[in-house]
Amino acid sequence: QVQLVESGGGLVQPGGSLRLSCAASGSIIQIYTMRWFRQAPGKQREWVATISTEGGSNYADSVKGRFTISRDNAKNAMYLQMASLKPEDTAVYYCNAFINGGSGVREGWGQGTQVTVSS
């Protein structure tokens, strides 16, 4: 059983920074594409950023230039460095990954971590 666990959320003032982490654990053969999503209250879950196995990345227009996605394949981990945070970045942030745990590639989700941007 593979698990994804996010951490690093919290309360931050507008203009501040925060770094989210996502750690994968369990029986892991290979982690492929990893992504961050977020869901604000009353809104649908939306894609934030993607990072490939080789490190190539893509971002939603709303976070481009402010957020940086990265990963450490040796640690089975992914990160999201968030800067110049805005109140509209307030949401629960979810880690998503395609993982081969020995029985084929499956999509997994973390439980989410709350990010609140407020003065």
C-alpha positions as CSV (number, residue, x, y, z in Angstrom):
1,Q,0.0,0.0,0.0
2,V,1.4,3.4,-1.1
3,Q,0.6,6.5,0.9
4,L,1.1,10.2,0.0
5,V,1.3,12.6,2.9
6,E,1.4,16.4,2.6
7,S,2.9,18.7,5.2
8,G,3.9,22.3,5.5
9,G,0.6,24.1,5.3
10,G,-0.4,26.9,7.7
11,L,-1.4,30.5,8.1
12,V,0.7,33.1,6.3
13,Q,0.3,36.8,5.6
14,P,-0.2,38.1,2.0
15,G,3.1,38.5,0.3
16,G,4.6,35.7,2.4
17,S,6.1,32.3,1.5
18,L,5.4,28.7,2.4
19,R,6.9,25.4,1.4
20,L,4.7,22.3,1.0
21,S,6.1,18.8,1.0
22,C,4.6,15.5,-0.2
23,A,6.2,12.3,0.9
24,A,5.4,8.9,-0.6
25,S,5.8,5.8,1.5
26,G,5.2,2.1,1.1
27,S,6.2,-0.4,-1.5
28,I,7.4,1.8,-4.3
29,I,9.0,0.7,-7.5
30,Q,8.8,4.0,-9.5
31,I,7.0,7.3,-9.2
32,Y,6.1,9.0,-12.4
33,T,4.4,12.3,-12.9
34,M,3.6,14.2,-9.7
35,R,1.2,17.1,-9.4
36,W,-0.2,19.6,-6.9
37,F,-3.9,20.4,-6.9
38,R,-5.8,22.8,-4.6
39,Q,-9.4,23.2,-3.6
40,A,-10.8,26.5,-2.2
41,P,-14.0,26.6,-0.2
42,G,-17.0,26.3,-2.4
43,K,-14.9,25.7,-5.5
44,Q,-13.8,22.7,-7.6
45,R,-10.4,21.2,-7.2
46,E,-8.0,22.8,-9.6
47,W,-4.6,21.8,-11.0
48,V,-1.6,23.9,-9.7
49,A,1.6,22.4,-11.1
50,T,3.1,19.2,-12.6
51,I,6.6,17.8,-12.5
52,S,7.8,14.9,-14.6
53,T,10.1,12.1,-13.6
54,E,12.9,14.0,-15.3
55,G,12.1,17.3,-13.6
56,G,10.2,19.1,-16.4
57,S,7.5,21.3,-14.9
58,N,4.3,23.2,-15.8
59,Y,2.2,25.6,-13.9
60,A,-1.3,27.0,-13.9
61,D,-1.3,30.6,-15.1
62,S,-2.6,31.8,-11.7
63,V,0.6,30.6,-9.9
64,K,3.2,31.0,-12.7
65,G,6.2,33.0,-11.5
66,R,5.3,32.7,-7.9
67,F,5.3,28.9,-7.2
68,T,8.1,26.4,-7.9
69,I,7.5,22.7,-8.0
70,S,10.4,20.3,-7.4
71,R,11.0,16.7,-6.5
72,D,13.7,14.5,-4.9
73,N,13.4,11.0,-6.5
74,A,15.8,9.5,-3.9
75,K,13.5,10.5,-1.1
76,N,10.2,9.8,-3.0
77,A,9.3,13.4,-2.3
78,M,7.8,16.4,-4.0
79,Y,7.8,20.1,-2.9
80,L,5.9,23.3,-3.7
81,Q,7.7,26.5,-2.9
82,M,5.1,29.2,-2.8
83,A,6.0,32.9,-2.7
84,S,4.2,36.2,-3.0
85,L,1.1,34.5,-1.6
86,K,-2.3,36.1,-2.1
87,P,-5.6,35.6,-0.3
88,E,-6.9,33.8,-3.3
89,D,-4.2,31.1,-2.8
90,T,-6.1,30.0,0.3
91,A,-7.1,26.4,-0.2
92,V,-6.5,22.8,0.7
93,Y,-3.5,21.6,-1.3
94,Y,-3.3,18.0,-2.5
95,C,-0.4,15.9,-3.7
96,N,-1.1,13.6,-6.6
97,A,1.2,11.0,-8.2
98,F,1.3,8.1,-10.5
99,I,3.1,5.3,-8.7
100,N,4.1,1.7,-9.6
101,G,3.8,-0.1,-6.3
102,G,4.4,-3.5,-7.8
103,S,0.9,-4.2,-9.2
104,G,0.9,-1.7,-12.0
105,V,0.8,2.1,-12.1
106,R,-1.9,3.7,-10.0
107,E,-2.9,7.2,-9.3
108,G,-2.7,8.3,-5.6
109,W,-3.8,11.3,-3.6
110,G,-2.8,12.7,-0.3
111,Q,-5.2,13.8,2.4
112,G,-4.4,17.5,1.8
113,T,-2.8,20.3,3.8
114,Q,-4.5,23.7,4.5
115,V,-3.0,26.9,3.3
116,T,-4.5,30.1,4.6
117,V,-3.3,33.5,3.3
118,S,-4.7,36.2,5.5
119,S,-3.7,39.3,7.4
